[in-house]
Amino acid sequence: MTLPRAAAIWMLIALPAAAWSQDMPLSQVLIDGENWKLAASGYQFTEGPAVDREGNVYFVDVPASKIYKLDLKSGAVSQFAENTGRASGLMFGGDGRLYACQNGGRAIVVYDAAAKPTVICDDIDVNDLAVTRDNHIYVTDPKNHKVWHVDPAGTKTVVDEGIERPNGICLWPDQRTLVVADSATEHLWTFRIENDRTLKFKQPYSTLQLTTAMIIASQHISGADGLKCDAVGRLYVTSQAGLQMFDPMGRICGVIAKPQEKSLSNVVFAGEKLDTLVVTSGDKVFVRKTQATGWSNFTSDR
């Protein structure tokens, strides 16, 4: 049996039967009459949405080096941190702290509730990250075509090389499957996380839809950026074509239209029930209620 085939079988076995035994069209996720709604605007370039224990969203304005908090209940937006070293990717760890990739500072930092940062590791080119419940970090390094693992003590190790432009990164709810988006091609790469935190069974599990312009130009640049997984294993990927959705078997389910012409940079499920899609797009942040629910490192607390 080939490694890709073995990996595919392993990932399917790891999911509940109901999650992959039937088609999963967009109609199971979208709600009639519910469209994208503007939640925040007036920024330079928004990125890295992350959800906290209460379902609030934190996002970055990369050029401004600021992190903001969006309270989905009230709609209020407040500044959480400044001088963030052009932070890009964000995610809350199981310890309740906010982890951030300092794209400009070439470091990974973690913020406490008072927005005080502590450096986890430095001298590393970082873009986006995924954090496990026990605070192990996987981070993409597009410049050097690498994926890194950083343990809670700050020790960093290269766990994959060779993806043309690794960009967005996320975990499946089982915390044993890692997905990496390649923005320079049409592939989403999956890995099994081993007990020693290394990665195994690398394969291009899903194929992204391309825009008409890319097809005409005979190019395979998807522009895949941020991605998140919902509670049953569906993947949502921001791309040039829109917000693409894949079922747990890697099949395309459909593409949700962008809320504006500008590109989508990232996505997260947020809100008290984790049933609201939040996307960052250029100078704005948009939200949309869904039938689906996401997961977070705090899901077990709910």
TIBA-691649 format. One line per 10 residues: their letters; for each residue z, x, y of C-alpha. Coordinates in Angstrom, 1 decimal, decimal comma. Each point is the difference from the previous one (the first is absolute). Last residue first. Layout:
// residues N
a	Z X Y  ...
//
This chain:
// residues 302
rdstfnswgt	26,4 -18,7 25,0  1,6 3,3 -0,9  -2,5 0,7 -2,9  -2,8 -0,1 2,6  1,6 2,8 2,0  -2,5 2,8 -0,9  -2,7 -2,5 1,0  -2,1 -2,6 -1,7  -2,8 -2,3 1,2  -0,4 -3,7 -0,3
aqtkrvfvkd	-3,2 -2,0 -0,4  -0,6 -3,5 1,4  -0,8 1,6 3,4  1,1 -0,1 3,7  -2,1 2,3 2,3  1,1 2,6 2,5  -1,9 2,2 2,5  0,9 3,2 1,8  -2,1 1,4 2,9  -1,4 3,0 1,7
gstvvltdlk	-2,2 1,1 -2,9  0,8 -2,2 -3,0  3,4 -0,1 -1,7  0,3 -2,7 -2,7  2,9 -2,2 -1,0  -0,3 -2,3 -3,0  2,9 -2,6 0,0  1,6 -1,1 -3,3  2,7 2,6 -0,2  2,5 -2,9 -0,1
egafvvnsls	2,0 1,0 3,1  -3,2 1,4 1,6  -2,2 2,9 -1,1  -2,9 1,0 -2,2  -1,6 3,2 1,2  -3,4 1,2 1,3  -1,7 3,0 1,6  -2,8 1,3 2,2  -2,3 -3,0 0,5  -3,1 0,8 2,0
keqpkaivgc	-0,8 -1,6 3,3  -2,2 -3,2 -0,1  3,0 -2,3 -0,1  2,0 -2,0 -2,5  -1,8 1,8 -2,9  -1,4 -2,3 -2,7  1,8 -0,1 -3,3  -2,1 1,6 -2,8  -0,1 -1,4 -3,5  1,4 0,3 -3,5
irgmpdfmql	-1,3 3,5 -0,8  1,0 1,0 -3,5  2,5 2,8 -0,6  1,8 -1,6 -2,9  3,0 -0,8 2,2  -2,2 -2,2 2,2  -1,7 1,5 3,1  0,0 -1,2 3,6  -2,0 1,5 2,9  1,1 -0,3 3,6
gaqstvylrg	-3,2 0,5 2,0  -3,3 1,7 -0,6  1,0 3,2 1,8  3,2 0,2 -2,2  3,6 -1,2 -0,3  1,0 -0,4 -3,6  2,0 -2,8 -1,6  0,9 0,6 -3,7  1,1 -2,8 -2,3  2,8 1,0 -2,3
vadcklgdag	2,1 -3,1 -0,4  2,5 0,7 2,8  -2,6 1,1 2,5  -1,4 3,6 0,3  -0,7 1,7 3,3  -2,9 2,0 1,5  -0,7 2,1 3,1  -3,4 1,7 0,6  -3,2 -0,6 -1,9  -2,9 1,0 2,3
sihqsaiima	-2,4 -1,0 -2,8  -2,3 3,0 0,3  -2,6 -0,2 -2,8  -3,2 0,7 1,9  -3,5 -1,2 -0,8  -0,6 -0,6 3,7  -0,8 -3,6 -0,8  3,1 -0,4 -2,1  2,2 1,6 2,7  -1,4 -2,4 2,6
ttlqltsypq	0,4 -3,0 -2,3  3,7 0,8 -0,3  1,4 1,3 -3,3  2,2 -1,8 -2,5  2,6 2,2 -1,7  0,0 1,1 -3,6  3,3 -0,1 -1,9  1,5 2,2 -2,7  -1,3 3,4 1,1  2,1 1,9 -2,6
kfkltrdnei	3,0 2,3 -0,2  1,9 -0,3 -3,3  3,1 2,0 1,0  2,0 0,7 3,1  3,2 2,1 0,2  3,3 -1,7 0,8  1,9 1,6 -2,9  0,2 -3,4 -1,7  -3,8 -0,4 0,4  -1,7 -2,0 2,7
rftwlhetas	-3,3 -1,5 -1,3  -2,9 0,5 2,3  -2,6 -2,2 1,7  -2,9 0,9 2,3  -1,7 -2,5 2,2  -3,6 0,9 0,4  -2,9 -0,9 2,4  -0,2 3,5 1,6  1,2 1,8 3,1  3,1 -2,3 0,6
davvltrqdp	1,4 0,9 -3,5  2,9 -2,4 -0,6  2,9 1,1 -2,2  1,8 -2,2 -2,5  3,2 1,0 -1,8  1,3 -1,7 -3,1  3,6 0,4 -1,3  1,9 -1,8 2,8  -0,4 -3,2 -2,0  -0,9 -1,8 3,2
wlcignprei	-3,2 2,0 0,4  0,3 3,0 2,4  -2,0 0,7 3,1  -2,3 2,6 1,6  -2,5 -0,1 2,9  -2,0 3,1 0,7  -1,3 2,5 -2,6  -3,3 1,4 1,3  -2,1 1,6 -2,7  2,5 -0,4 -2,8
gedvvtktga	0,2 3,5 -1,5  3,6 0,9 -0,3  3,0 -1,7 -1,5  3,8 0,6 -0,5  0,5 2,6 2,7  3,7 0,7 0,2  2,5 -0,4 2,9  3,8 0,6 -0,2  1,6 -2,1 2,7  3,3 -0,7 -1,8
pdvhwvkhnk	-1,0 -3,6 -0,6  -3,1 1,2 -1,9  -3,4 0,4 1,7  -3,2 -0,6 -2,1  -3,3 1,0 1,5  -3,5 -1,4 -0,2  -2,8 2,4 1,0  -3,5 0,1 1,5  1,1 2,7 2,5  -0,7 -1,9 3,2
pdtvyihndr	0,7 -3,4 -1,6  3,6 0,9 -1,0  1,5 -3,2 -1,5  3,7 -0,3 -0,7  2,1 -1,0 -3,0  3,8 -0,2 0,8  3,0 -0,3 -2,2  2,6 -2,2 1,6  1,7 -1,7 -3,1  -1,8 -3,2 0,8
tvaldnvdid	-3,3 1,9 0,2  -1,7 1,0 3,3  -3,7 -0,2 0,6  -1,6 2,2 2,7  -2,8 0,3 2,5  -1,6 2,8 2,0  1,7 3,3 -0,5  -1,0 3,7 0,3  3,1 1,9 -1,2  2,0 2,8 1,7
dcivtpkaaa	3,1 -2,3 0,1  2,4 -1,8 -2,3  2,7 -2,7 0,2  0,5 0,4 3,8  2,7 -2,3 1,4  -0,8 -2,5 2,7  2,5 -2,1 2,0  -1,3 -3,5 0,5  3,5 -1,5 0,1  -0,5 -1,7 -3,4
dyvviarggn	-0,9 3,4 -1,5  -3,4 1,6 0,1  -1,6 2,2 -2,7  -2,4 2,8 0,7  -3,1 1,4 -1,7  -1,6 2,9 1,7  -3,3 1,3 1,4  1,2 -0,6 3,6  -3,2 -1,9 1,1  -0,3 -2,1 -3,1
qcaylrgdgg	3,7 -0,6 -0,2  0,1 -2,1 -3,1  3,0 -2,4 0,2  2,8 -1,2 -2,2  2,2 -2,9 1,2  3,5 -0,3 -1,5  1,3 -2,8 -2,2  1,0 2,4 -2,9  -2,8 -1,5 -2,2  -2,5 1,5 2,4
fmlgsargtn	-1,7 -1,7 2,9  -3,6 0,9 0,6  -2,1 1,5 2,9  -3,3 1,8 0,2  -1,2 1,3 3,4  2,5 1,8 2,2  -1,5 1,7 2,9  2,9 2,4 0,3  2,5 -2,9 0,4  0,9 0,6 3,6
eafqsvagsk	1,2 -3,6 0,2  1,9 -2,3 -2,3  0,8 -3,7 -0,5  -1,8 -1,7 2,9  0,2 -3,7 -0,1  -2,3 -2,9 -0,9  1,2 -3,6 -0,1  -1,9 -2,5 -2,1  3,3 -1,9 -0,6  -0,1 -0,3 -3,8
ldlkyiksap	-2,5 2,9 -0,5  2,1 2,5 1,8  -2,4 2,9 0,8  1,5 3,4 0,3  -1,8 2,8 1,7  -0,5 3,7 -0,7  -1,3 2,4 2,7  -2,1 3,1 0,2  -2,3 -1,4 2,6  -3,1 1,1 -1,9
vdvfyvnger	1,3 -1,5 -3,3  1,3 -3,3 1,2  2,1 -0,7 -3,1  1,2 -3,0 -1,9  3,3 -1,5 -1,1  0,0 -3,5 -1,5  3,0 -2,2 -0,5  0,5 -1,5 -3,5  3,8 0,2 0,1  0,2 3,1 -2,3
dvapgetfqy	-2,7 1,8 2,0  -3,8 -0,2 -0,2  -2,4 2,8 0,9  -3,2 -0,1 2,1  -1,6 3,5 0,3  -2,6 -0,3 2,8  -0,7 -1,2 3,5  -2,3 1,9 2,3  0,3 -0,1 3,8  2,3 -3,0 0,4
gsaalkwneg	-0,3 -3,2 2,1  0,4 -2,5 -2,7  2,6 -1,7 -2,3  0,1 -3,0 -2,4  -3,6 -1,4 0,3  -0,5 -2,7 -2,7  -2,4 0,3 -3,0  -0,9 -3,3 -1,6  1,9 -2,7 -1,8  -1,9 -3,3 -0,2
dilvqslpmd	-0,3 0,1 -3,7  2,3 2,6 -1,4  -1,3 3,3 -1,5  1,4 1,6 -3,2  -1,1 -2,1 -3,0  -3,2 -0,9 1,9  -0,8 3,7 0,1  -0,8 -0,1 -3,6  2,2 1,4 -2,8  -1,8 -0,4 -3,3
qswaaaplai	2,2 -0,3 -3,1  1,9 2,1 -2,5  1,1 2,6 2,5  3,2 -1,2 1,7  0,9 -2,6 -2,6  0,4 2,8 -2,6  2,7 1,8 2,0  -1,1 3,5 0,9  0,8 3,3 -1,8  -2,4 -0,8 -2,8
lmwiaaarpl	-2,9 0,0 2,5  1,0 3,3 1,4  0,3 1,7 -3,4  -3,4 -1,4 -1,2  -1,7 1,3 3,2  1,7 3,4 -0,4  -1,1 0,3 -3,6  -3,6 -0,8 1,0  0,1 2,6 2,8  1,4 2,6 -2,4
tm	-2,6 -0,5 -2,7  0,9 -1,4 -3,4
//
